[in-house]
């Protein structure tokens, strides 16, 4: 290990897990809408993934962003490589690239037509309870 043990631990987690999501909260209880949407996509694809809650220690976010050169959370890694944040994950899900990348069943990818938009929106869009 180097002098920066936390960064080494993050690197090791990325290397040891084929699919890992650094997020705010947990998959069972996401703490932001972006993390919730990203988890929703992974669950819709029925992909097993590891997760790390960055909220308990602010240094995790700092070291992760320094390592990945990506400023926002969540961050999805597949095969040791950064895929991106919520917007990129959503775009890749919608065009089928994410299913291919993670080896998910192609039928689990977002529908290409508008036959099931309500189900898709309910899964991936946060509900506004402030209005």
Buried (B, 14 or more C-beta within 10 A) or exposed (E): EEEBEBBBBBBEBBEEBBBBBBBBBBBEEBBBBBBBBBBBBBEBBEBEBBBBBBBEEEEBBEBBBEBBEBEEBBBBBBEEEBBBBBEBBBEBBBEBBBBEBBEBEEEBBBEEEEEEEEEBEEBBEEEEEEE
